[in-house]
């Protein structure tokens, strides 16, 4: 193989390499854009989850509330039954 043939082969390889690098650059830009969108969605979902958690926080005390109301409610029922003579 002559020097000219080798040089021509190297030039062809270089052109192919440039095309592949260009494709990788475009792909990298696309992935960067997609990653940015995913991060934005995750951030939004994180904020919404935090809002939901804050909205549900009062329910953490519901067990105490029910225990208090149920006990008082039972006493009220007993008092009404006693007062009216309605058997259970």
C-alpha positions, 0 to 999 in steps of 0.5 A: 500500500502506497503512502497516498493510499494510506493517507486516503484511508486515514482521511476516510477514517477521519471523516467517519470519526467526525460523523460519529463524534457529531452524532454523539454530540447530538445524542449527548445534547438530547440526553442532557435535555431529557435529564433536565426534564426528568429532574424538573418532573422529580422536583415538581413531584417532590414538592407535591409530595411535600404538600400532601404530607403537610396536608395529611399531618393533622391525621397523625393525631386522629387516633387520640381524637377518636379515643377522646370522642369515642369515650365521651360519646359512649358516656353520652349514650349511656346517659341518654339511655339512663335518662330515657329508659331505652335499653341497649 
